[in-house]
Amino acid sequence: MRKLIVLFILLNSFPLLADFDDKCSVLITLRFQTNEDAYKDAINKINQCQKYDILSVTSFLELSISKVYITDLIQSYCMFNHEIVTLLDEKTSNLSCVHRGKARIERKFN
C-alpha cells in the first residue's frame, strides 16, 4: 500500500505538459503608410506559428472583408476536431482555433 501511495505522489509531482499552452496572436489592420497587403502579412505570421498553438486572429477590417479572411483562415489553418470560435462584428472580428501546423493544400480544378 505504501508503494502505491509513493508512486501516486511521484506521478503527481511531475509537471504536466499540455499541447495547447502557446498562443499565436495575429492582427489584420488597414495599412495607411505602406502598400503591403495586411492579409498576406497575417499569413506570413501564421506560418511562423507551431502546430497545436492557439491561433488568435483579430481583424479590424470591414465586416464583409473580415468574413472572407476568417473563413479562409478556418479552412486553411484550423483543426476541425477542436473548438473553433468566431466573433464577427462591424468594428472588430475575432477567430480562435487550434493551429494545424501548416496550411491545407488548395485544390486546383481545371
Backbone bond lengths (Angstrom), bond angles and torsions (degrees), N, CA, C in turn:
res aa  C-N    CA-C-N  psi(-1)  N-CA   C-N-CA  omega(-1)  CA-C   N-CA-C  phi
1 M - - - 1.452 - - 1.530 110.93 -
2 R 1.323 116.07 -39.96 1.459 120.19 179.18 1.523 110.77 -62.66
3 K 1.312 115.98 -37.99 1.461 120.13 179.61 1.526 110.89 -63.23
4 L 1.307 117.08 -38.47 1.468 120.45 177.58 1.524 111.40 -65.82
5 I 1.310 116.57 -41.40 1.462 120.49 179.59 1.526 110.01 -65.39
6 V 1.332 117.11 -43.53 1.464 120.89 179.50 1.530 109.65 -64.70
7 L 1.314 117.10 -42.91 1.466 120.87 178.64 1.532 110.84 -62.29
8 F 1.313 116.95 -42.24 1.462 121.51 178.13 1.525 111.31 -62.10
9 I 1.311 117.27 -43.22 1.467 121.45 179.54 1.525 110.67 -65.85
10 L 1.320 116.75 -41.97 1.460 119.96 179.28 1.526 111.57 -64.27
11 L 1.296 117.27 -42.99 1.468 119.74 -179.34 1.517 111.90 -66.48
12 N 1.305 117.47 -34.84 1.469 120.75 -179.99 1.520 113.25 -80.47
13 S 1.318 117.86 -13.92 1.458 119.96 -178.81 1.523 112.84 -84.12
14 F 1.331 118.10 -17.26 1.454 120.99 178.44 1.522 109.89 -78.32
15 P 1.333 117.40 140.38 1.468 119.09 178.72 1.528 110.73 -67.95
16 L 1.289 114.85 137.02 1.459 120.45 178.31 1.517 109.11 -90.51
17 L 1.303 116.99 136.07 1.455 121.89 -179.94 1.517 109.75 -103.95
18 A 1.298 116.67 128.65 1.459 121.48 177.24 1.517 108.78 -101.59
19 D 1.333 115.53 148.47 1.461 120.14 179.24 1.525 111.98 -73.18
20 F 1.321 117.48 -20.48 1.461 121.09 -170.35 1.529 111.68 -111.76
21 D 1.315 117.46 42.45 1.459 120.96 -176.94 1.527 113.80 -84.17
22 D 1.307 117.96 -27.89 1.458 121.00 -173.24 1.518 111.60 -98.35
23 K 1.327 114.28 145.37 1.459 120.81 179.68 1.519 108.79 -116.15
24 C 1.307 115.37 137.42 1.460 121.64 178.04 1.529 106.71 -117.90
25 S 1.317 116.83 106.85 1.465 121.81 -175.97 1.520 110.94 -101.11
26 V 1.324 115.30 136.04 1.463 121.68 -178.91 1.527 108.35 -135.59
27 L 1.334 116.07 136.37 1.466 121.90 175.52 1.525 109.68 -111.00
28 I 1.315 116.07 139.61 1.461 121.61 173.34 1.522 106.81 -118.40
29 T 1.325 116.32 113.03 1.458 121.27 -177.77 1.519 110.02 -132.42
30 L 1.312 115.52 164.81 1.458 120.40 174.08 1.514 109.93 -69.07
31 R 1.320 116.04 146.71 1.470 121.18 179.09 1.521 108.38 -111.38
32 F 1.298 116.62 110.50 1.456 120.04 179.65 1.533 112.14 -91.15
33 Q 1.326 116.72 -27.20 1.456 120.22 -174.28 1.524 113.91 -97.23
34 T 1.329 117.29 -17.40 1.463 119.70 -179.53 1.519 109.69 -128.85
35 N 1.311 115.87 163.63 1.453 120.93 177.64 1.525 112.64 -95.95
36 E 1.318 117.22 6.55 1.456 120.55 179.78 1.521 110.56 -65.82
37 D 1.318 115.40 146.01 1.454 121.14 177.68 1.527 108.57 -79.83
38 A 1.313 117.59 123.89 1.463 122.02 -177.53 1.523 111.23 -63.46
39 Y 1.321 117.17 -34.81 1.465 120.00 -179.58 1.525 111.03 -68.67
40 K 1.321 118.04 -40.87 1.472 120.66 177.97 1.519 110.62 -63.93
41 D 1.315 116.78 -38.15 1.459 120.97 177.06 1.529 110.39 -63.93
42 A 1.332 116.37 -41.45 1.468 120.52 178.10 1.529 110.93 -64.00
43 I 1.314 117.66 -41.18 1.469 121.75 178.13 1.527 109.91 -61.79
44 N 1.322 117.64 -42.56 1.464 120.72 177.90 1.526 111.55 -60.49
45 K 1.326 117.25 -39.84 1.466 120.69 178.24 1.524 110.82 -69.39
46 I 1.328 117.14 -40.06 1.473 120.99 179.27 1.522 110.19 -64.28
47 N 1.328 117.69 -37.38 1.461 120.78 179.27 1.524 112.45 -64.70
48 Q 1.326 118.19 -18.53 1.458 122.26 177.10 1.530 112.13 -84.68
49 C 1.323 117.19 -12.32 1.461 121.20 179.96 1.525 110.19 -73.99
50 Q 1.315 115.56 158.39 1.456 122.22 -178.46 1.528 110.89 -97.62
51 K 1.320 114.98 159.09 1.457 120.91 175.78 1.529 108.94 -60.47
52 Y 1.302 117.05 140.68 1.465 127.11 -179.36 1.521 113.84 74.04
53 D 1.327 119.34 3.91 1.462 120.33 171.21 1.526 108.49 -67.33
54 I 1.313 116.31 150.76 1.461 120.03 171.94 1.519 106.40 -81.23
55 L 1.305 115.73 112.74 1.463 121.78 180.00 1.521 108.26 -84.94
56 S 1.319 115.97 120.11 1.457 122.24 -179.26 1.528 108.32 -123.35
57 V 1.320 115.83 111.53 1.464 121.71 -177.22 1.521 108.54 -115.34
58 T 1.326 116.04 129.85 1.462 121.98 175.86 1.516 107.97 -120.58
59 S 1.321 115.77 127.10 1.456 121.73 -179.21 1.528 109.61 -115.07
60 F 1.319 114.86 131.31 1.460 120.87 176.87 1.534 110.63 -107.63
61 L 1.321 116.49 23.59 1.464 121.08 179.73 1.525 110.12 -91.95
62 E 1.319 116.13 176.74 1.463 120.57 178.26 1.523 109.58 -60.24
63 L 1.321 116.25 152.49 1.457 121.99 -176.15 1.530 112.35 -56.38
64 S 1.323 117.90 -45.24 1.466 120.62 -177.33 1.531 111.96 -63.78
65 I 1.329 116.86 -37.44 1.466 121.08 178.41 1.525 109.95 -72.85
66 S 1.317 117.19 -42.10 1.466 121.09 179.36 1.524 111.30 -60.95
67 K 1.327 117.55 -38.77 1.464 120.67 178.52 1.521 111.30 -58.85
68 V 1.312 116.83 -44.24 1.464 121.52 -179.78 1.522 110.48 -65.14
69 Y 1.324 116.82 -47.71 1.464 121.24 -178.57 1.525 111.26 -63.16
70 I 1.323 117.33 -46.80 1.463 120.86 -177.74 1.520 110.99 -66.80
71 T 1.324 117.74 -39.07 1.462 120.53 176.20 1.520 110.93 -61.17
72 D 1.316 116.94 -42.75 1.459 120.88 178.22 1.528 111.22 -64.35
73 L 1.318 117.48 -41.37 1.461 120.73 178.91 1.523 111.54 -64.81
74 I 1.325 117.22 -40.16 1.468 120.71 177.62 1.523 109.93 -61.05
75 Q 1.318 116.25 -47.46 1.465 120.05 -177.81 1.524 112.35 -67.43
76 S 1.316 117.80 -28.87 1.462 120.45 -175.12 1.526 114.24 -94.76
77 Y 1.327 118.08 -38.02 1.463 119.96 -166.77 1.526 115.92 -120.16
78 C 1.314 120.13 -10.31 1.464 121.11 -174.84 1.524 111.62 -96.80
79 M 1.333 115.18 143.00 1.464 121.01 173.20 1.524 107.94 -78.56
80 F 1.315 115.95 129.92 1.460 119.88 -176.87 1.525 112.61 -81.35
81 N 1.326 118.13 -16.05 1.458 119.96 -179.67 1.530 112.63 -89.91
82 H 1.332 116.91 9.51 1.459 123.20 174.21 1.524 108.47 -126.04
83 E 1.306 115.43 166.68 1.458 120.42 -176.32 1.531 111.94 -66.76
84 I 1.322 115.34 137.71 1.458 122.85 175.38 1.528 106.84 -120.59
85 V 1.329 116.42 123.48 1.460 121.11 -177.60 1.518 108.68 -117.95
86 T 1.336 115.99 127.62 1.461 120.54 175.68 1.521 109.32 -128.48
87 L 1.306 114.43 147.59 1.457 121.82 173.97 1.521 106.15 -136.18
88 L 1.319 115.60 112.52 1.467 120.61 -178.97 1.514 108.56 -106.98
89 D 1.325 116.09 126.52 1.457 122.05 -176.65 1.525 108.28 -140.97
90 E 1.311 116.70 164.95 1.468 121.26 -179.44 1.525 112.65 -63.64
91 K 1.334 117.26 -33.78 1.460 119.97 -175.12 1.528 113.54 -104.40
92 T 1.318 116.92 -38.18 1.462 121.14 -176.57 1.522 109.25 -139.29
93 S 1.329 116.55 131.96 1.455 121.56 176.11 1.521 108.57 -122.19
94 N 1.347 115.59 144.48 1.461 120.54 -176.06 1.522 111.28 -131.88
95 L 1.312 114.70 149.97 1.459 122.86 174.36 1.522 107.40 -136.49
96 S 1.323 116.31 135.13 1.460 122.22 172.34 1.514 108.20 -134.79
97 C 1.328 115.69 130.75 1.456 120.63 178.10 1.520 108.78 -161.52
98 V 1.328 115.57 175.15 1.460 120.97 177.09 1.524 108.00 -91.47
99 H 1.323 115.85 126.02 1.470 122.57 -177.89 1.526 109.48 -69.50
100 R 1.318 116.42 134.68 1.469 120.63 -178.08 1.518 113.14 -86.67
101 G 1.309 119.26 -3.01 1.456 121.76 175.70 1.508 113.66 105.31
102 K 1.296 117.70 -45.66 1.464 121.54 175.75 1.525 107.89 -150.41
103 A 1.305 115.19 159.50 1.472 119.93 -176.00 1.524 110.62 -69.86
104 R 1.317 114.47 146.73 1.464 119.07 173.55 1.522 108.36 -68.16
105 I 1.308 115.58 148.42 1.459 120.77 179.29 1.521 108.19 -78.22
106 E 1.319 114.18 130.32 1.451 120.86 -179.40 1.533 109.48 -79.24
107 R 1.308 116.13 130.43 1.470 119.82 178.38 1.505 109.83 -76.88
108 K 1.308 114.68 138.62 1.462 119.92 177.85 1.524 108.63 -111.72
109 F 1.306 114.23 119.80 1.458 120.50 179.05 1.519 108.67 -96.22
110 N 1.315 116.24 134.88 1.469 120.41 -178.59 1.479 112.33 -74.21
